[in-house]
Amino acid sequence: MLGISETKITEIAQNISMPLARFSLFLVYFWFGALKIFSTSPANPLVDALLKQTLPFLTFNQFIVCFAIFEMVIGLLFLMPKAFKVAVSLFFIHMITTFLPLFLLEDQTWQSFLTPTLEGQYIIKNLVLIALVVTLIAKHNLKKEGAK
């Protein structure tokens, strides 16, 4: 491929995969959190509907700022190798809350059986983020075992 051997491509991929994965998670989390703070996130109406069903005692404005900061912190933590365990823990908490609308707000996340709305697709794509984090966990633990 482009005059580069498969071995060299594999070596490059191995060298950049962890930093690229961490940066990608940072970018997605920080950016999407920032959009919520500036009230420009297309997810805000869905967050508001979920909030009304699960935490009706909080106002949307109170919650969205805290939720946005939570997302931005997760993103920042993924940039810090020493904070990896904390980032992963917060990530999975976030994923649980993110998937709730598929079950609690079916009218907004499903058009019909197995046909998600755009919001539903937005949520389902998080399976890719979960796969990425699981891969990072595996590589992180392999790296630790190799150091012993």
Z-matrix of the N, CA and C atoms (Angstrom, degrees):
N
C 1 1.441
C 2 1.521 1 108.24
N 3 1.322 2 116.49 1 114.98
C 4 1.462 3 123.90 2 179.53
C 5 1.533 4 112.85 3 53.75
N 6 1.326 5 116.66 4 30.46
C 7 1.454 6 120.74 5 178.07
C 8 1.523 7 114.42 6 76.17
N 9 1.301 8 118.03 7 9.12
C 10 1.461 9 122.13 8 178.10
C 11 1.524 10 107.84 9 -106.90
N 12 1.308 11 116.37 10 133.87
C 13 1.457 12 119.76 11 -178.38
C 14 1.525 13 111.52 12 -69.63
N 15 1.321 14 114.69 13 155.97
C 16 1.472 15 119.34 14 177.10
C 17 1.528 16 110.62 15 -59.86
N 18 1.320 17 116.11 16 -35.67
C 19 1.465 18 120.38 17 179.84
C 20 1.525 19 110.32 18 -62.54
N 21 1.327 20 116.71 19 -43.56
C 22 1.465 21 121.15 20 -179.54
C 23 1.530 22 110.23 21 -66.85
N 24 1.336 23 116.90 22 -41.78
C 25 1.470 24 120.66 23 178.19
C 26 1.526 25 110.02 24 -61.84
N 27 1.327 26 116.57 25 -43.29
C 28 1.465 27 120.91 26 178.58
C 29 1.519 28 110.47 27 -62.62
N 30 1.321 29 116.95 28 -42.27
C 31 1.469 30 121.21 29 179.26
C 32 1.525 31 110.94 30 -62.55
N 33 1.324 32 116.59 31 -44.23
C 34 1.466 33 120.70 32 178.60
C 35 1.534 34 109.69 33 -62.91
N 36 1.335 35 116.25 34 -45.26
C 37 1.468 36 120.90 35 -179.80
C 38 1.530 37 110.63 36 -60.20
N 39 1.325 38 116.65 37 -41.83
C 40 1.464 39 120.16 38 179.49
C 41 1.524 40 110.87 39 -64.65
N 42 1.318 41 116.92 40 -36.67
C 43 1.461 42 120.65 41 -178.34
C 44 1.530 43 113.31 42 -73.25
N 45 1.322 44 116.73 43 -33.04
C 46 1.471 45 118.57 44 -175.97
C 47 1.527 46 113.88 45 -102.34
N 48 1.322 47 118.68 46 -9.27
C 49 1.465 48 119.82 47 -172.87
C 50 1.533 49 113.01 48 -61.25
N 51 1.307 50 118.59 49 -46.57
C 52 1.470 51 120.71 50 -178.98
C 53 1.538 52 110.95 51 -65.69
N 54 1.330 53 118.84 52 -52.28
C 55 1.472 54 117.74 53 179.43
C 56 1.536 55 112.54 54 -61.49
N 57 1.323 56 117.20 55 -38.42
C 58 1.463 57 120.19 56 179.47
C 59 1.527 58 111.05 57 -65.88
N 60 1.311 59 117.35 58 -42.05
C 61 1.463 60 121.25 59 178.69
C 62 1.529 61 110.12 60 -63.71
N 63 1.322 62 116.83 61 -46.10
C 64 1.464 63 120.80 62 -179.84
C 65 1.529 64 110.97 63 -62.45
N 66 1.337 65 116.40 64 -43.96
C 67 1.462 66 119.82 65 179.91
C 68 1.529 67 110.81 66 -65.95
N 69 1.319 68 117.59 67 -40.00
C 70 1.465 69 121.10 68 179.30
C 71 1.528 70 110.77 69 -61.93
N 72 1.327 71 116.63 70 -43.91
C 73 1.464 72 120.18 71 177.97
C 74 1.532 73 110.67 72 -64.22
N 75 1.328 74 115.88 73 -41.96
C 76 1.466 75 119.42 74 175.71
C 77 1.524 76 110.55 75 -57.32
N 78 1.319 77 116.75 76 -51.22
C 79 1.458 78 121.66 77 -174.89
C 80 1.529 79 111.35 78 -60.29
N 81 1.317 80 117.28 79 -47.94
C 82 1.466 81 120.80 80 -179.14
C 83 1.528 82 110.35 81 -62.54
N 84 1.320 83 116.72 82 -49.21
C 85 1.469 84 119.61 83 -176.87
C 86 1.522 85 112.39 84 -67.52
N 87 1.317 86 117.43 85 -44.55
C 88 1.458 87 119.90 86 -177.83
C 89 1.525 88 110.84 87 -67.28
N 90 1.319 89 116.19 88 -44.89
C 91 1.467 90 121.94 89 -178.30
C 92 1.526 91 110.63 90 -63.66
N 93 1.332 92 117.18 91 -49.21
C 94 1.462 93 120.00 92 -178.18
C 95 1.526 94 111.01 93 -66.72
N 96 1.327 95 117.38 94 -33.62
C 97 1.460 96 120.33 95 174.81
C 98 1.519 97 110.99 96 -65.48
N 99 1.328 98 116.59 97 -44.03
C 100 1.467 99 120.87 98 179.42
C 101 1.528 100 110.76 99 -61.59
N 102 1.318 101 117.11 100 -39.72
C 103 1.468 102 119.76 101 177.97
C 104 1.526 103 111.25 102 -59.42
N 105 1.317 104 116.63 103 -36.98
C 106 1.470 105 120.38 104 178.87
C 107 1.526 106 110.77 105 -66.85
N 108 1.306 107 117.17 106 -42.06
C 109 1.473 108 120.61 107 179.44
C 110 1.519 109 110.86 108 -61.50
N 111 1.326 110 116.97 109 -40.28
C 112 1.470 111 120.93 110 -177.92
C 113 1.529 112 112.92 111 -87.61
N 114 1.341 113 115.93 112 10.46
C 115 1.471 114 122.33 113 177.88
C 116 1.526 115 112.99 114 56.17
N 117 1.318 116 116.17 115 34.22
C 118 1.469 117 120.06 116 178.33
C 119 1.522 118 112.16 117 -116.32
N 120 1.322 119 117.34 118 6.04
C 121 1.462 120 120.73 119 -178.79
C 122 1.522 121 110.46 120 -77.24
N 123 1.331 122 116.91 121 130.21
C 124 1.462 123 118.85 122 174.86
C 125 1.527 124 112.21 123 -67.42
N 126 1.325 125 117.31 124 -11.92
C 127 1.465 126 121.19 125 179.38
C 128 1.532 127 112.37 126 -84.33
N 129 1.322 128 118.44 127 -13.07
C 130 1.467 129 120.75 128 -175.33
C 131 1.528 130 114.10 129 -55.41
N 132 1.329 131 120.69 130 -43.71
C 133 1.469 132 118.79 131 178.60
C 134 1.538 133 112.88 132 -62.26
N 135 1.314 134 116.50 133 -37.46
C 136 1.463 135 120.27 134 177.88
C 137 1.528 136 110.58 135 -67.89
N 138 1.322 137 116.92 136 -41.25
C 139 1.469 138 121.64 137 176.87
C 140 1.530 139 109.20 138 -61.16
N 141 1.319 140 116.74 139 -42.89
C 142 1.462 141 120.94 140 179.62
C 143 1.531 142 110.77 141 -62.34
N 144 1.311 143 117.44 142 -44.96
C 145 1.474 144 120.92 143 179.90
C 146 1.528 145 110.87 144 -63.52
N 147 1.333 146 117.12 145 -41.18
C 148 1.463 147 120.63 146 178.74
C 149 1.530 148 110.62 147 -67.06
N 150 1.313 149 116.16 148 -40.12
C 151 1.462 150 121.18 149 178.77
C 152 1.532 151 110.74 150 -59.26
N 153 1.315 152 116.65 151 -44.00
C 154 1.467 153 120.75 152 -179.40
C 155 1.526 154 111.64 153 -62.14
N 156 1.321 155 117.05 154 -30.29
C 157 1.460 156 120.52 155 179.99
C 158 1.521 157 113.44 156 -84.70
N 159 1.317 158 116.68 157 -30.00
C 160 1.469 159 119.48 158 -172.47
C 161 1.522 160 114.63 159 -107.49
N 162 1.311 161 117.76 160 -35.91
C 163 1.473 162 121.96 161 -178.11
C 164 1.530 163 110.08 162 -135.18
N 165 1.320 164 117.93 163 62.56
C 166 1.465 165 120.60 164 -173.02
C 167 1.530 166 114.62 165 -65.08
N 168 1.313 167 117.59 166 -13.59
C 169 1.463 168 120.81 167 -179.77
C 170 1.531 169 112.53 168 -80.01
N 171 1.331 170 117.63 169 -10.00
C 172 1.469 171 121.25 170 176.98
C 173 1.521 172 110.02 171 -99.11
N 174 1.336 173 115.72 172 144.65
C 175 1.459 174 117.98 173 173.55
C 176 1.530 175 108.44 174 -81.06
N 177 1.315 176 115.69 175 155.66
C 178 1.458 177 119.89 176 179.08
C 179 1.522 178 110.54 177 -59.43
N 180 1.323 179 117.58 178 -43.56
C 181 1.472 180 120.55 179 -177.70
C 182 1.525 181 112.07 180 -62.26
N 183 1.324 182 116.80 181 -39.61
C 184 1.471 183 119.64 182 177.34
C 185 1.531 184 109.71 183 -63.81
N 186 1.309 185 114.74 184 -48.79
C 187 1.457 186 119.96 185 -174.45
C 188 1.523 187 112.85 186 -67.36
N 189 1.323 188 117.53 187 -45.57
C 190 1.470 189 119.90 188 -172.13
C 191 1.521 190 111.37 189 -64.10
N 192 1.326 191 117.43 190 -35.27
C 193 1.472 192 119.69 191 178.04
C 194 1.526 193 109.66 192 -66.87
N 195 1.325 194 116.57 193 -45.52
C 196 1.479 195 119.75 194 178.71
C 197 1.523 196 111.25 195 -63.83
N 198 1.326 197 116.57 196 -42.43
C 199 1.458 198 120.96 197 -179.68
C 200 1.532 199 110.81 198 -64.99
N 201 1.323 200 116.11 199 -41.07
C 202 1.468 201 120.80 200 178.51
C 203 1.527 202 110.71 201 -63.13
N 204 1.328 203 116.49 202 -44.95
C 205 1.469 204 120.12 203 178.32
C 206 1.520 205 110.30 204 -62.74
N 207 1.334 206 116.49 205 -41.24
C 208 1.467 207 122.10 206 176.57
C 209 1.539 208 110.11 207 -55.81
N 210 1.329 209 116.90 208 -47.24
C 211 1.470 210 120.20 209 179.15
C 212 1.527 211 111.30 210 -64.22
N 213 1.313 212 116.65 211 -42.53
C 214 1.458 213 120.09 212 -178.77
C 215 1.529 214 110.99 213 -65.64
N 216 1.316 215 117.34 214 -37.87
C 217 1.470 216 121.35 215 177.51
C 218 1.528 217 109.90 216 -64.62
N 219 1.327 218 117.19 217 -42.71
C 220 1.473 219 119.78 218 177.01
C 221 1.528 220 109.22 219 -56.72
N 222 1.318 221 116.16 220 -46.51
C 223 1.466 222 119.89 221 178.77
C 224 1.518 223 112.22 222 -58.24
N 225 1.310 224 116.73 223 -47.83
C 226 1.471 225 120.64 224 179.49
C 227 1.527 226 111.64 225 -61.66
N 228 1.324 227 116.75 226 -40.42
C 229 1.468 228 120.10 227 -178.69
C 230 1.530 229 111.90 228 -63.85
N 231 1.325 230 117.02 229 -32.94
C 232 1.459 231 118.96 230 178.11
C 233 1.533 232 111.93 231 -65.55
N 234 1.321 233 117.50 232 -20.43
C 235 1.469 234 120.43 233 176.74
C 236 1.528 235 112.44 234 -79.45
N 237 1.320 236 116.61 235 -15.46
C 238 1.466 237 121.13 236 -175.92
C 239 1.524 238 110.25 237 -106.07
N 240 1.331 239 117.38 238 103.97
C 241 1.465 240 119.82 239 -177.63
C 242 1.530 241 114.19 240 -53.00
N 243 1.324 242 117.88 241 -35.37
C 244 1.469 243 119.94 242 -179.46
C 245 1.530 244 112.61 243 -71.57
N 246 1.333 245 116.78 244 -16.29
C 247 1.468 246 120.98 245 -179.71
C 248 1.529 247 111.28 246 -100.45
N 249 1.322 248 116.74 247 13.88
C 250 1.462 249 121.42 248 -174.02
C 251 1.524 250 113.13 249 -56.18
N 252 1.334 251 117.37 250 -46.84
C 253 1.471 252 119.95 251 -178.40
C 254 1.526 253 111.55 252 -62.67
N 255 1.306 254 116.83 253 -40.10
C 256 1.466 255 120.61 254 178.49
C 257 1.532 256 109.61 255 -66.40
N 258 1.329 257 116.04 256 -44.34
C 259 1.468 258 120.24 257 179.04
C 260 1.524 259 110.60 258 -58.39
N 261 1.322 260 116.76 259 -44.83
C 262 1.468 261 120.78 260 -179.09
C 263 1.525 262 110.80 261 -64.87
N 264 1.313 263 116.88 262 -42.47
C 265 1.474 264 120.24 263 178.95
C 266 1.525 265 110.91 264 -60.86
N 267 1.331 266 117.06 265 -47.89
C 268 1.464 267 120.83 266 178.98
C 269 1.523 268 111.33 267 -65.96
N 270 1.325 269 116.11 268 -36.29
C 271 1.460 270 120.87 269 177.95
C 272 1.525 271 110.85 270 -58.04
N 273 1.332 272 117.28 271 -47.89
C 274 1.459 273 119.47 272 -176.95
C 275 1.533 274 111.56 273 -70.34
N 276 1.319 275 118.04 274 -32.84
C 277 1.464 276 120.05 275 172.93
C 278 1.533 277 108.85 276 -61.43
N 279 1.322 278 115.60 277 -44.91
C 280 1.465 279 120.62 278 179.24
C 281 1.531 280 111.19 279 -62.10
N 282 1.315 281 116.45 280 -41.44
C 283 1.466 282 119.35 281 -179.68
C 284 1.526 283 111.74 282 -62.80
N 285 1.319 284 116.68 283 -38.49
C 286 1.475 285 119.54 284 178.12
C 287 1.523 286 109.53 285 -61.09
N 288 1.322 287 116.97 286 -46.81
C 289 1.467 288 119.57 287 -179.61
C 290 1.521 289 111.51 288 -66.77
N 291 1.325 290 116.32 289 -33.49
C 292 1.452 291 120.65 290 -178.52
C 293 1.527 292 112.30 291 -67.90
N 294 1.323 293 117.26 292 -34.20
C 295 1.467 294 120.26 293 -178.77
C 296 1.526 295 113.06 294 -81.70
N 297 1.320 296 118.75 295 -13.65
C 298 1.464 297 121.65 296 -178.44
C 299 1.532 298 114.49 297 -54.03
N 300 1.340 299 119.23 298 -42.19
C 301 1.465 300 117.99 299 -179.32
C 302 1.532 301 114.54 300 -58.08
N 303 1.317 302 117.88 301 -27.54
C 304 1.470 303 119.75 302 178.86
C 305 1.531 304 111.06 303 -61.14
N 306 1.334 305 115.81 304 -26.34
C 307 1.464 306 121.18 305 -177.80
C 308 1.527 307 112.90 306 -106.66
N 309 1.334 308 116.44 307 -32.39
C 310 1.466 309 119.80 308 -175.82
C 311 1.530 310 113.60 309 -96.84
N 312 1.307 311 116.99 310 -21.45
C 313 1.473 312 121.62 311 -178.77
C 314 1.528 313 110.12 312 -126.71
N 315 1.303 314 114.82 313 53.95
C 316 1.463 315 120.32 314 -174.74
C 317 1.526 316 112.45 315 -57.51
N 318 1.329 317 117.46 316 -35.19
C 319 1.464 318 120.24 317 -178.92
C 320 1.532 319 112.29 318 -64.87
N 321 1.335 320 116.88 319 -25.45
C 322 1.462 321 120.66 320 179.97
C 323 1.531 322 113.27 321 -96.63
N 324 1.329 323 117.03 322 -14.65
C 325 1.472 324 119.15 323 -175.05
C 326 1.531 325 114.13 324 -114.07
N 327 1.341 326 116.66 325 -10.22
C 328 1.469 327 120.10 326 -179.97
C 329 1.524 328 110.27 327 -131.91
N 330 1.331 329 116.38 328 129.66
C 331 1.468 330 120.93 329 173.93
C 332 1.525 331 109.82 330 -79.95
N 333 1.318 332 114.33 331 -42.85
C 334 1.467 333 122.74 332 177.38
C 335 1.527 334 106.79 333 -161.26
N 336 1.317 335 117.18 334 -176.48
C 337 1.460 336 121.70 335 -177.05
C 338 1.527 337 111.13 336 -53.80
N 339 1.331 338 116.31 337 121.87
C 340 1.471 339 124.90 338 179.70
C 341 1.531 340 114.05 339 60.48
N 342 1.328 341 117.19 340 19.62
C 343 1.461 342 121.05 341 177.55
C 344 1.526 343 108.30 342 -123.17
N 345 1.329 344 115.95 343 95.04
C 346 1.468 345 118.48 344 -177.75
C 347 1.527 346 111.88 345 -74.31
N 348 1.325 347 114.79 346 152.00
C 349 1.459 348 120.83 347 169.30
C 350 1.529 349 107.60 348 -72.14
N 351 1.309 350 116.36 349 179.12
C 352 1.468 351 119.23 350 176.36
C 353 1.529 352 110.18 351 -60.43
N 354 1.334 353 116.61 352 -39.14
C 355 1.467 354 120.39 353 177.65
C 356 1.528 355 110.63 354 -63.94
N 357 1.344 356 116.36 355 -40.64
C 358 1.462 357 120.76 356 177.73
C 359 1.519 358 111.64 357 -63.02
N 360 1.323 359 116.28 358 -40.65
C 361 1.469 360 120.26 359 177.60
C 362 1.525 361 110.15 360 -63.61
N 363 1.304 362 115.62 361 -39.70
C 364 1.468 363 122.71 362 179.23
C 365 1.528 364 109.80 363 -58.54
N 366 1.330 365 115.84 364 -38.68
C 367 1.465 366 120.98 365 179.15
C 368 1.528 367 111.00 366 -75.11
N 369 1.317 368 116.76 367 -45.91
C 370 1.467 369 121.11 368 -176.85
C 371 1.525 370 111.55 369 -62.14
N 372 1.316 371 117.80 370 -32.01
C 373 1.470 372 119.96 371 178.80
C 374 1.518 373 111.64 372 -62.35
N 375 1.325 374 117.22 373 -15.70
C 376 1.467 375 119.61 374 177.55
C 377 1.518 376 112.36 375 -65.23
N 378 1.335 377 117.77 376 -15.09
C 379 1.462 378 119.78 377 173.30
C 380 1.523 379 110.61 378 -60.02
N 381 1.321 380 116.64 379 -31.66
C 382 1.469 381 120.90 380 177.20
C 383 1.531 382 109.90 381 -67.46
N 384 1.335 383 116.96 382 -41.45
C 385 1.468 384 120.03 383 176.67
C 386 1.525 385 110.79 384 -63.30
N 387 1.334 386 116.43 385 -40.62
C 388 1.469 387 119.96 386 178.14
C 389 1.525 388 109.87 387 -61.74
N 390 1.335 389 117.42 388 -44.47
C 391 1.465 390 120.71 389 178.33
C 392 1.529 391 110.98 390 -60.71
N 393 1.321 392 116.48 391 -40.26
C 394 1.466 393 120.38 392 178.78
C 395 1.529 394 110.84 393 -63.77
N 396 1.317 395 117.27 394 -45.23
C 397 1.471 396 120.22 395 -179.02
C 398 1.525 397 110.42 396 -67.30
N 399 1.327 398 118.01 397 -39.70
C 400 1.468 399 120.37 398 176.93
C 401 1.530 400 109.87 399 -61.66
N 402 1.313 401 117.58 400 -40.04
C 403 1.464 402 121.47 401 176.94
C 404 1.531 403 110.22 402 -63.72
N 405 1.326 404 116.58 403 -42.19
C 406 1.470 405 119.90 404 177.21
C 407 1.523 406 111.29 405 -61.95
N 408 1.328 407 116.17 406 -40.96
C 409 1.475 408 119.84 407 177.89
C 410 1.525 409 109.77 408 -60.01
N 411 1.328 410 116.79 409 -46.53
C 412 1.466 411 121.00 410 -179.40
C 413 1.525 412 110.66 411 -62.01
N 414 1.330 413 117.33 412 -45.11
C 415 1.464 414 120.36 413 179.99
C 416 1.523 415 111.08 414 -67.48
N 417 1.323 416 116.29 415 -37.99
C 418 1.463 417 121.20 416 179.48
C 419 1.533 418 109.98 417 -62.05
N 420 1.337 419 116.41 418 -45.60
C 421 1.468 420 120.06 419 179.98
C 422 1.516 421 112.00 420 -69.52
N 423 1.336 422 118.30 421 -36.26
C 424 1.470 423 120.93 422 176.72
C 425 1.522 424 110.27 423 -64.30
N 426 1.322 425 116.05 424 -40.70
C 427 1.464 426 121.89 425 179.64
C 428 1.534 427 109.68 426 -62.50
N 429 1.344 428 117.18 427 -42.14
C 430 1.464 429 121.39 428 178.53
C 431 1.526 430 110.96 429 -65.01
N 432 1.343 431 117.04 430 -41.06
C 433 1.466 432 120.93 431 179.76
C 434 1.518 433 110.85 432 -65.81
N 435 1.336 434 116.47 433 -37.08
C 436 1.462 435 121.14 434 178.95
C 437 1.523 436 112.36 435 -67.41
N 438 1.327 437 116.69 436 -26.23
C 439 1.466 438 121.17 437 -179.07
C 440 1.517 439 112.47 438 -78.82
N 441 1.357 440 116.17 439 -17.57
C 442 1.461 441 119.57 440 -177.81
C 443 1.496 442 111.70 441 -75.46
